[in-house]
Amino acid sequence: MAGRHTAARFEYDIRKNLTPNDIADMFNDYAEDYEQEYLNIGLRSHIVVGDFMAKVVPVEDRSRVRVLDVGAGTGLLGNELKSLGFTHIDALDPAEKMLEVSRRRDIYQRLICAFMNKNRNDDIDTDYYDYIVASAAFNEGLVPCEAFQEMIRVVKPGGRITFTVPTKFINNSDDLRNRLRPLIDQLAREGVWEVTSVALEDGELSYTHGPGVMFSLKVLVSETIL
């Protein structure tokens, strides 16, 4: 059925009452329109993450490192990384039709249709990826704070988890508002990772998302339990 949960795209209070399957359905139903809709509001989070990856990964290493794009959607971030010389990129997203759109771009070596949460995904080996990236994925109903447990497992010690999140997304989500920064700081104190955070001004992520932050978490352990 077309337009399932349409109102929840930008109404975060509605999203709070949706199941994970509802969220996937919502994105499936506007997979073909998603990219244009967000580019029309000047979405740049994929460029912000791409620019940071270009700074931390030398050109000569980009064709060999393994990258997992979490909440890959239609492949905006993957396409940005590909243009920078990254070639071993996998996509993870819970919306199959979003992944079908990304498949047309011939960006990703592997498409994994799944949510990123605390549950172990046995299709991904421990310490497999050098980098995990995400843009516009930390949002109500998408990537929760508990997902750090699984991200830490699948990224190699010494690798990074890099993502952007608008301040309004943090404020609109009970999970992100209450847990994101405290959990990042707690795991830093425990020696799980080293934290780089970059404040982003209004307009750096999009015309409408307001200010935000980019986190890059250098993982120091193989696994942890949250």
ROBARO-73810 format. One record per atom (N, C-alpha, C): x, y, z. Coordinates in steps of 0.1 Angstrom, whole numbers, plus 5000, padded with zeros to 4 digits. Layout:
BEGIN
XYZ/...
***
This chain:
BEGIN
500849885000/500050005000/500950125000/500750214990/501550334989/501350435001/502350505005/502250605015/502050555029/502450435032/502250395046/503150485055/502450535066/503150605076/503850735070/503250795060/503750915053/503951025064/503051045072/503151155082/504351145091/504851025093/505951005102/507251045097/507351075084/508651115078/509251225086/508451325089/509051445096/508351475109/507451385113/506751395126/507251295136/508251335144/508951245152/508151185163/507151255168/506251205178/505451085173/505151085160/504450975154/505350855153/506650885149/507550775148/507750695160/507650765172/507850695185/506850575186/505750575180/504750475181/504850365170/505750375161/505950285150/506850165154/506550055149/507449935150/508649945141/509649875143/510749875133/510249835119/509349745117/508849705104/508049825098/507349905106/506650025102/507650125096/508750145103/509850235099/510350195085/510650065084/511150015071/510150035060/508850005063/507850035053/507750175049/507950265058/507850405055/508950445045/510150395047/511250425038/511050355025/510550235025/510350155013/509350235004/508350295010/507350355002/507750484995/508850545000/509250664992/510750654988/511150534986/512550504981/512850584968/511950584959/512250654946/512250804947/511650854957/511551004959/512451054970/513050964978/513851004990/514951104986/515751064976/516951144974/516651284969/515651294960/515351424955/514751514966/513951454974/513251524985/514351584994/515351504998/516351555007/517351645001/517651624988/518551714981/517951844979/516651844978/515951974977/516052064989/516352005001/516552085013/518052095016/518852065006/520252095007/521051995016/520551865016/521251765025/522751765021/523551775031/525051765030/525751675039/524951605048/525651525058/526551415052/526251365040/527051275033/528351335029/528351465025/529551535021/530451555033/529751595045/530551615057/531351495061/530651375061/531351255065/532351215054/532051235041/533051205031/534351295032/534151425035/535251505037/536151465049/535551425060/536251375071/537051245068/536451155061/537051025057/538251055048/538151155039/539251195031/540451245039/540151305050/541251365058/541951255066/541251155071/541851055080/542350925072/541950905060/542350785053/543250835041/544550805041/545350845030/544850785016/545150865006/544650824992/545050684989/546350644992/546850514989/546150404996/545450435007/544750325015/543350305011/542750405004/541250405003/540750284995/541550224986/541050114978/541149984985/541749974997/541849855004/541149845017/540749955023/540049955036/538649915034/538049845044/536649805043/535749895051/534749945044/533850045050/532449995050/531750005062/530249975063/529550105064/528650125054/527750245054/526450205061/526250245073/525050215081/523850315078/522650255075/521650345071/521950405057/522450315049/522950355036/521950415027/520650375028/519550435020/519850415005/519750514998/519850514983/521350524979/522250544988/523650544984/524350674983/523750784989/524350914988/525750914994/525950865006/527250865012/528150765005/527650645002/528450554994/529050614981/528150684974/528550744962/529650854964/529550924975/530551024979/531850954982/531850844989/533050774992/533750714980/532850664971/533350604958/534150714950/533550834950/534150944943/535550984949/535750944961/537050984968/538050864967/537650754961/538550644959/538350524968/537350524976/537050404984/536350304975/536750184976/536150084967/535549964974/535949934986/535349824993/534349875003/533149904999/532049965007/530949865007/530349835019/529149765020/528049855025/526849815022/525649895027/524849815037/524349875047/523349815056/522249915058/520949865055/519749945057/518649855058/517649895067/516449805069/515449805058/515549905048/514549915038/515049855025/514449745021/514949675009/514849764996/513749834995/513649914983/514650034982/515050084994/516150184994/517350124989/517649994993/518849934988/518749894973/517549874969/517449844954/517849964946/517450084951/517850204944/519350224944/519950194956/521450204957/522150104948/521549994945/522149884937/522449934923/521550024918/521750074904/522950164903/523550214914/524750294913/525950214912/525950084915/527150004915/528150054924/527750084936/528650134946/529150024956/528249954961/528449864972/528749724967/529749654974/530049524972/528949424978/528349474988/527349384995/526249475001/525049424999/523849495005/523249415016/523249465028/522749395039/521449455044/520349385043/519049445046/518749415061/519049505070/518849485084/518949615091/518349615103/518549725113/519949715119/520549825123/521649825132/521149855146/521249755154/520849775168/521749685177/521449655189/522349575198/522449435194/521449385186/521449245182/522649205173/523249095176/524349045167/523849005154/524449055143/524249015130/525248915126/524848785125/525748675122/526348675108/525748765100/526248775086/527448865085/527848925096/528949015097/529948965107/531148935103/532248885112/532648995121/533148945133/533749035143/535049095137/535249225140/536549295136/536649295121/535649305113/535649285099/535949425092/535349535096/535449655089/536549755096/537149825087/538049935092/537350055096/536250085089/535450205092/533950175091/533250235100/531750245099/531450395097/530550415088/530150555086/528550565085/528050675089/526550695088/526250845087/525350875078/524851015077/523351015077/522751095085/521351105086/520650975091/521450895098/520950765103/520650765118/521250845126/520950855140/519750945141/518550885142/517250955141/516250865148/515050925151/514050845158/513650725149/513750605155/513350485148/514350425140/515550485139/516550425130/517750375139/518850435140/519950385147/519850425162/519650335171/519650375185/520950375192/521050425204/522350425211/522850285213/521950195216/522350055219/523049995207/522950045195/523649995183/525150005184/525650095193/527150105194/527749965198/527049885206/527549755209/527849675197/526949665187/527249585175/528249655166/528249785166/529249865158/530649835163/530749835176/532149815182/532549675178/531649575178/532049435175/532549425160/531849485151/532149465137/533349545131/533649655139/534749735134/536049695141/537149695134/538449655140/538949745151/539649695161/540349795170/541249885162/541150015165/541950105157/541050165146/539950105143/539050165133/538150275139/537350335130/536550445135/535050425131/534150475140/532750495137/532550645136/532150685124/531950825121/530550855116/529950955123/528550985119/528151125123/527151175116/526651315119/525251295125/524951395133/523551395139/523151545142/522051595136/521551725139/521151735154/521351855160/520851875173/519351855175/518551885164/517151865165/516751725165/517551635159/517351495160/517551445174/518651495180/518851455194/517751495203/517251615201/516251665210/514851605208/514651555196/513351485192/513251345196/514451285200/514451135203/514751125218/513951055225/514151025240/515550955241/515750855233/516950775233/518250855231/518250935220/519351015217/519551125227/518451195231/518551305240/519151265254/518751145259/519051105272/520351025272/520750955261/521850865262/523050895253/522850965242/523950965232/525251025238/525251145242/526451205247/526951145259/526051115269/526551045281/527150915279/526650835269/527150705266/528550715259/528650805250/529850835243/530950865253/530650955262/531650995272/531950885282/530950805286/531250695295/532150595288/531950555276/532750455269/534150515267/534250645265/535650705264/536350685277/535750715289/536350695302/536750555304/535950455299/536250315301/537350265291/537750345282/538850305273/538350225261/537050235258/536450165247/536850235234/536850365234/537150445222/537750585226/538350645216/538750785217/537750875209/537450985214/536351065208/536851185201/536551205188/536651335181/535251385178/534951505182/533651565179/533851705173/533051725162/533151855155/531851915155/531752035160/530452115160/530152155146/528952145142/528552185128/527552295129/527752395122/526852515122/525652495114/524652585117/523352575109/523652585094/523152495086/523352485072/524452395067/525252345077/526352255072/525752115069/524652075075/524051945073/522951955063/522152065063/521152085053/520552225056/519652265047/519052405049/518152405061/517552285065/516552285075/516852215088/517952145089/518252055100/518952135112/519352255109/519952335119/521352285123/521952335134/523252295138/523252145142/524452095144/524651955148/526051925152/526351795151/527751755155/528151625146/529351625143/529951495138/530851435148/530551305151/531351225160/532251135152/533451115156/534351015150/534950935162/534550815164/534950735176/535950635172/537250645176/538250555173/538250435183/537850325178/537550205187/538850145191/538950105204/540150055209/540049905214/538849855213/538549715218/537849635207/537849505209/537149415199/535649415202/535249395214/533849385217/533549455231/532349495234/531949545247/530549515249/530049515261/528649495264/528149625270/527049675265/526549805270/525449765280/
***
